Amino acid sequence: MRTPTEAGVADGPAAGVAGPDVDLRHHGDVEVRGGSDLVDLAVNVRAGTPPAWLKSRVAASLDGLAAYPDGRAARAAVAARHGVPAERVLLTAGAAEAFVLLARALRVRRPVVVHPQFTEPEAALRDAGHAVGRVLLRAEDGFRLDPGLVPEDADLVVVGNPTNPTSVLHPAADLVRLARPGRVLVVDEAFMDAVPGEREALAGRVDVPGLVVLRSLTKTWGLAGLRIGYVLADPAVVAELSRAQPLWPVSSPALAAAEACVSPRALAEAGHVAHRVAAERRYLLDGLGALPGVSVVGPAEGPFVLLRVSDGLGVRERLRERGFAVRRGDTFPGLGAEWLRVAVRDRGTAGAFLGALRGVLGGGE
């Protein structure tokens, strides 16, 4: 087994392949700003959402905007969805708020973030004054997690599952091996509902010491502009995070959406969507596999794929000229300019994108 140093564990802002100037606050929405005519493959929110029935539920909540938000019903619904007491649930303004709460509220000495992954956890920790360690997973290993790479003295560990941007789904057993007394283990499951059967999920587990699971309702349901997510954790941790929140942190429309999105109807629909995304992802992967000079991280399990091409930044710009926005990879610690993330869309969109990429790479339209 490689030691942590050999695997790429480092501390401080200069750690990792991306270097000291990596923009941790660069996200996919930046790729489509000012480009209303672009096909958006940079943002991982499901296209064509929210569905009409969910819009109706949110719209109905507008009649009650004169009253302060009351999150008890939504909190109880989320708790019931995962089979845990309401005291283990904290509703947040998107999963991103949860990272800020964790960074500000928890007293930790050596936080470690497993990269490549969503950069907001590290950004929030740094903003709160923490020196952040990085465990950099390697492309040669398929960006798979080896629990032995995480320093034993890390008292806060953050890992995504399935991981953004690699689309890797880590075995739940490997994640559980990271848990130990005195450590907070944060597992970001923002995209877990896009995995058929939510296999490898830890949401709802109460037997893992220090486990904190984050969920987002903005991806599958197209609610990024509404901001709604939640934390599942020990009641003591939930109480500590709650004290760091402002009063009424989640709006009434967002609470209505949360209650709706964990209903039996919504869960059934999300399950169907997950299977459809898997089929659409396979079509995209088959097309990418037929293009020379393109390699893809696999097996991909999220609603996006990570691919590697030479001159990635140039390819990205030429794709924009052909009407497609993709997510640059060099703002993720552990990746470089040759990496691009592409959202999974319907076959028509994927086919058009594959044709554009073939043209960009010199293979004709």
C-alpha positions as CSV (number, residue, x, y, z in Angstrom):
1,M,0.0,0.0,0.0
2,R,1.3,3.5,-0.8
3,T,1.8,5.8,2.1
4,P,-0.2,9.0,2.4
5,T,2.7,11.1,1.2
6,E,3.1,8.9,-1.9
7,A,-0.6,9.2,-2.6
8,G,-0.6,12.9,-2.6
9,V,-1.6,14.0,0.9
10,A,-0.6,17.6,1.5
11,D,-1.4,20.6,3.6
12,G,-1.9,24.3,3.0
13,P,-3.2,26.3,0.0
14,A,-0.3,25.3,-2.3
15,A,-1.1,21.6,-1.9
16,G,-2.0,19.4,-4.9
17,V,-1.7,19.4,-8.6
18,A,-3.9,22.5,-9.1
19,G,-1.4,24.7,-7.3
20,P,-2.0,27.7,-5.0
21,D,-4.0,29.7,-7.5
22,V,-6.8,27.2,-8.0
23,D,-10.2,29.0,-8.0
24,L,-12.2,26.9,-5.4
25,R,-15.2,29.1,-6.1
26,H,-15.4,28.4,-9.8
27,H,-18.6,26.3,-10.5
28,G,-20.4,25.1,-13.5
29,D,-22.9,28.0,-13.6
30,V,-20.0,30.3,-14.6
31,E,-19.5,28.4,-17.8
32,V,-22.9,29.4,-19.1
33,R,-23.1,33.0,-18.0
34,G,-23.6,35.3,-20.9
35,G,-24.2,32.4,-23.2
36,S,-28.0,32.0,-23.5
37,D,-27.6,30.2,-26.8
38,L,-25.3,27.6,-25.3
39,V,-26.3,24.0,-24.6
40,D,-25.6,23.6,-20.9
41,L,-23.5,20.5,-20.2
42,A,-21.6,22.3,-17.5
43,V,-24.2,22.3,-14.7
44,N,-25.3,19.0,-13.2
45,V,-28.9,20.0,-12.6
46,R,-31.3,17.7,-14.4
47,A,-32.7,19.3,-17.6
48,G,-36.4,20.0,-18.0
49,T,-37.1,20.4,-14.4
50,P,-38.8,21.0,-12.0
51,P,-41.8,18.9,-13.1
52,A,-45.2,20.5,-13.3
53,W,-46.6,18.8,-10.1
54,L,-43.6,20.1,-8.1
55,K,-44.0,23.6,-9.5
56,S,-47.6,23.5,-8.4
57,R,-46.7,22.5,-4.9
58,V,-44.1,25.4,-4.7
59,A,-46.5,27.9,-6.2
60,A,-49.2,26.9,-3.7
61,S,-46.9,27.9,-0.8
62,L,-46.7,31.5,-2.1
63,D,-50.1,32.3,-0.5
64,G,-48.5,31.8,2.9
65,L,-45.5,34.1,2.4
66,A,-46.7,36.6,5.0
67,A,-46.0,34.0,7.7
68,Y,-42.5,33.1,9.0
69,P,-41.3,29.7,7.7
70,D,-42.1,26.7,9.8
71,G,-39.9,23.8,9.0
72,R,-41.4,21.1,11.3
73,A,-43.5,19.3,8.7
74,A,-40.6,19.2,6.1
75,R,-38.2,18.1,8.8
76,A,-40.5,15.3,9.8
77,A,-41.0,14.3,6.2
78,V,-37.3,14.1,5.6
79,A,-36.8,12.1,8.8
80,A,-39.5,9.6,7.7
81,R,-38.0,9.2,4.3
82,H,-34.7,8.0,5.9
83,G,-36.2,6.3,8.9
84,V,-34.6,8.4,11.5
85,P,-35.9,10.7,14.3
86,A,-36.5,14.3,13.3
87,E,-33.7,15.3,15.8
88,R,-31.2,13.9,13.3
89,V,-32.3,16.2,10.5
90,L,-31.3,19.8,9.7
91,L,-32.8,21.5,6.7
92,T,-30.4,23.9,4.9
93,A,-30.4,26.4,2.1
94,G,-28.9,23.8,-0.3
95,A,-26.1,21.4,0.6
96,A,-23.6,24.3,0.2
97,E,-24.9,26.0,3.3
98,A,-24.2,22.8,5.3
99,F,-20.5,23.1,4.4
100,V,-20.4,26.6,5.8
101,L,-22.1,25.5,9.0
102,L,-19.7,22.6,9.4
103,A,-16.7,24.9,8.9
104,R,-18.0,27.5,11.4
105,A,-19.6,25.5,14.1
106,L,-17.4,22.4,14.6
107,R,-14.2,22.7,16.6
108,V,-11.7,20.7,14.6
109,R,-7.9,20.8,14.5
110,R,-7.0,18.9,11.3
111,P,-9.7,18.9,8.6
112,V,-8.9,16.8,5.5
113,V,-10.8,16.9,2.2
114,V,-10.5,14.0,-0.3
115,H,-10.0,15.4,-3.8
116,P,-10.9,15.7,-6.6
117,Q,-14.4,16.6,-5.4
118,F,-16.8,19.5,-5.0
119,T,-14.6,22.4,-3.9
120,E,-17.0,24.3,-1.7
121,P,-16.2,22.2,1.5
122,E,-12.5,23.3,1.3
123,A,-13.4,26.9,0.4
124,A,-15.8,27.1,3.4
125,L,-13.2,25.6,5.8
126,R,-10.5,28.0,4.6
127,D,-12.9,31.0,4.9
128,A,-13.5,29.9,8.5
129,G,-9.7,30.0,9.2
130,H,-8.9,26.3,9.0
131,A,-5.7,24.9,7.5
132,V,-7.0,22.2,5.2
133,G,-5.2,19.0,4.3
134,R,-5.8,17.3,1.0
135,V,-5.9,13.7,0.1
136,L,-5.4,13.6,-3.7
137,L,-6.7,10.5,-5.4
138,R,-5.0,9.6,-8.6
139,A,-6.2,9.0,-12.1
140,E,-4.0,5.9,-12.3
141,D,-6.1,4.4,-9.6
142,G,-9.4,5.4,-11.2
143,F,-9.8,8.1,-8.5
144,R,-10.8,5.2,-6.1
145,L,-10.7,5.8,-2.4
146,D,-8.2,4.0,-0.3
147,P,-9.2,4.7,3.4
148,G,-5.6,4.1,4.4
149,L,-4.5,7.3,2.7
150,V,-6.4,9.5,5.1
151,P,-4.2,10.7,8.0
152,E,-5.0,8.9,11.3
153,D,-5.1,12.3,13.2
154,A,-7.6,13.9,10.8
155,D,-10.6,14.9,13.0
156,L,-12.8,16.0,10.1
157,V,-12.9,14.1,6.7
158,V,-15.0,15.2,3.8
159,V,-15.6,12.9,0.8
160,G,-18.2,12.9,-2.0
161,N,-20.2,9.8,-3.0
162,P,-20.8,9.6,-5.9
163,T,-18.0,12.1,-6.3
164,N,-18.3,15.3,-8.3
165,P,-16.5,15.6,-10.8
166,T,-15.1,12.0,-11.2
167,S,-18.5,10.3,-11.1
168,V,-16.9,7.5,-9.0
169,L,-19.2,5.7,-6.5
170,H,-17.1,4.5,-3.5
171,P,-18.2,1.4,-1.6
172,A,-20.1,2.2,1.6
173,A,-17.8,-0.2,3.4
174,D,-14.7,1.8,2.4
175,L,-16.3,5.0,3.7
176,V,-17.3,3.4,7.0
177,R,-13.6,2.4,7.4
178,L,-12.9,6.1,7.7
179,A,-15.1,6.5,10.8
180,R,-13.6,6.4,14.3
181,P,-14.3,8.0,17.7
182,G,-13.3,11.7,17.8
183,R,-13.6,12.2,14.0
184,V,-16.4,13.8,12.0
185,L,-16.9,12.0,8.7
186,V,-18.8,14.1,6.2
187,V,-20.2,12.2,3.2
188,D,-21.6,14.5,0.5
189,E,-24.4,12.4,-1.2
190,A,-25.8,15.3,-3.3
191,F,-26.0,13.1,-6.3
192,M,-26.9,9.8,-4.6
193,D,-30.5,9.9,-5.8
194,A,-29.3,9.7,-9.4
195,V,-27.8,6.2,-8.6
196,P,-30.3,3.4,-9.2
197,G,-31.3,2.0,-5.9
198,E,-29.1,4.5,-4.1
199,R,-26.6,1.6,-3.5
200,E,-23.6,2.5,-1.3
201,A,-25.7,5.2,0.4
202,L,-25.0,6.0,4.1
203,A,-28.0,8.2,4.6
204,G,-30.1,6.8,7.4
205,R,-27.2,5.0,9.0
206,V,-27.1,5.6,12.8
207,D,-24.4,3.0,13.6
208,V,-21.4,4.9,12.1
209,P,-19.6,7.1,14.7
210,G,-19.3,10.7,13.7
211,L,-21.2,10.3,10.4
212,V,-22.7,13.4,8.8
213,V,-24.5,12.9,5.5
214,L,-25.4,15.8,3.2
215,R,-28.2,15.6,0.7
216,S,-29.3,18.1,-2.0
217,L,-32.8,18.3,-3.6
218,T,-31.6,20.8,-6.2
219,K,-30.0,18.4,-8.7
220,T,-32.6,15.8,-9.7
221,W,-35.6,18.2,-9.2
222,G,-34.1,21.3,-10.8
223,L,-34.3,23.5,-7.7
224,A,-30.9,25.2,-7.8
225,G,-32.5,28.6,-7.7
226,L,-34.6,27.7,-4.7
227,R,-31.8,26.3,-2.5
228,I,-32.9,23.3,-0.4
229,G,-30.9,20.4,1.1
230,Y,-30.4,18.8,4.4
231,V,-28.0,17.2,6.9
232,L,-28.4,13.8,8.6
233,A,-26.3,13.5,11.7
234,D,-26.3,12.7,15.4
235,P,-28.7,15.0,17.3
236,A,-25.8,16.7,19.1
237,V,-24.2,17.7,15.8
238,V,-27.5,18.8,14.4
239,A,-28.0,21.1,17.4
240,E,-24.5,22.5,17.1
241,L,-25.0,23.3,13.4
242,S,-28.5,24.7,14.0
243,R,-27.0,27.3,16.4
244,A,-24.8,28.5,13.6
245,Q,-27.8,29.1,11.3
246,P,-29.6,32.4,11.1
247,L,-33.3,32.5,12.1
248,W,-35.7,31.0,9.5
249,P,-32.8,29.8,7.2
250,V,-35.1,28.0,4.7
251,S,-37.9,29.8,2.9
252,S,-41.5,28.6,2.9
253,P,-41.4,27.6,-0.8
254,A,-38.2,25.6,-0.2
255,L,-39.8,23.9,2.7
256,A,-42.8,23.0,0.5
257,A,-40.4,21.6,-2.1
258,A,-38.6,19.5,0.5
259,E,-41.8,18.0,1.8
260,A,-42.9,17.2,-1.8
261,C,-39.5,15.8,-2.9
262,V,-39.4,13.1,-0.2
263,S,-43.0,11.9,-0.8
264,P,-43.6,8.4,-2.0
265,R,-44.6,9.8,-5.4
266,A,-41.4,11.8,-5.7
267,L,-39.2,8.9,-4.6
268,A,-40.8,6.6,-7.2
269,E,-40.2,9.2,-9.9
270,A,-36.6,9.8,-8.8
271,G,-36.0,6.0,-9.1
272,H,-37.3,6.0,-12.7
273,V,-35.2,9.0,-13.5
274,A,-32.1,7.3,-12.1
275,H,-32.5,4.4,-14.4
276,R,-33.1,6.7,-17.4
277,V,-29.9,8.7,-16.5
278,A,-28.0,5.4,-16.4
279,A,-29.2,4.5,-19.9
280,E,-28.4,8.0,-21.3
281,R,-25.0,7.9,-19.6
282,R,-24.2,4.6,-21.3
283,Y,-25.1,6.1,-24.7
284,L,-22.8,9.1,-24.0
285,L,-19.9,6.8,-22.8
286,D,-20.2,4.6,-25.8
287,G,-19.9,7.6,-28.1
288,L,-17.0,9.0,-26.2
289,G,-15.3,5.6,-26.3
290,A,-15.4,5.7,-30.1
291,L,-13.5,9.0,-30.3
292,P,-9.7,8.9,-30.6
293,G,-7.8,10.8,-27.9
294,V,-10.6,10.8,-25.4
295,S,-10.4,8.8,-22.1
296,V,-13.2,8.7,-19.6
297,V,-13.1,7.9,-15.8
298,G,-15.0,4.8,-15.1
299,P,-17.2,3.2,-14.1
300,A,-19.2,6.5,-14.1
301,E,-22.2,6.3,-11.7
302,G,-23.3,10.0,-11.5
303,P,-25.3,12.2,-13.9
304,F,-22.0,13.5,-15.3
305,V,-18.8,12.0,-16.7
306,L,-15.2,13.2,-16.4
307,L,-13.1,13.0,-19.6
308,R,-9.5,13.7,-20.5
309,V,-8.3,15.2,-23.7
310,S,-5.1,16.9,-24.8
311,D,-5.5,20.7,-24.7
312,G,-8.6,20.5,-22.6
313,L,-9.0,24.3,-22.3
314,G,-8.7,24.7,-26.0
315,V,-11.2,22.0,-26.6
316,R,-13.6,23.7,-24.1
317,E,-13.3,27.0,-26.0
318,R,-13.9,25.4,-29.4
319,L,-16.9,23.6,-28.1
320,R,-18.3,26.9,-26.9
321,E,-17.9,28.2,-30.4
322,R,-20.0,25.3,-31.6
323,G,-22.7,26.0,-29.0
324,F,-21.8,23.6,-26.1
325,A,-20.7,24.6,-22.6
326,V,-18.7,22.0,-20.5
327,R,-17.1,22.3,-17.1
328,R,-13.4,22.9,-17.0
329,G,-11.5,20.5,-14.7
330,D,-8.5,22.5,-13.7
331,T,-10.2,24.3,-10.8
332,F,-10.6,20.9,-9.0
333,P,-7.5,20.1,-6.8
334,G,-5.9,17.0,-8.2
335,L,-6.9,17.7,-11.8
336,G,-5.3,19.7,-14.6
337,A,-6.2,21.5,-17.7
338,E,-6.7,18.3,-19.7
339,W,-9.9,17.4,-17.8
340,L,-13.5,18.3,-18.7
341,R,-16.7,17.4,-16.9
342,V,-19.8,16.8,-19.1
343,A,-23.4,16.5,-17.8
344,V,-25.5,13.5,-18.9
345,R,-28.4,14.7,-21.1
346,D,-30.9,13.1,-23.5
347,R,-29.7,11.1,-26.5
348,G,-30.4,13.9,-29.0
349,T,-28.4,16.4,-27.0
350,A,-25.6,13.8,-26.4
351,G,-25.5,12.9,-30.1
352,A,-25.1,16.6,-31.1
353,F,-22.4,17.1,-28.5
354,L,-20.5,14.0,-29.7
355,G,-20.6,15.3,-33.2
356,A,-19.3,18.7,-32.1
357,L,-16.5,17.1,-30.1
358,R,-15.6,14.9,-33.0
359,G,-15.3,18.0,-35.1
360,V,-13.2,19.8,-32.5
361,L,-10.9,16.9,-32.3
362,G,-10.4,16.9,-36.0
363,G,-12.5,13.9,-37.0
364,G,-15.2,15.8,-38.9
365,E,-18.8,16.5,-37.9
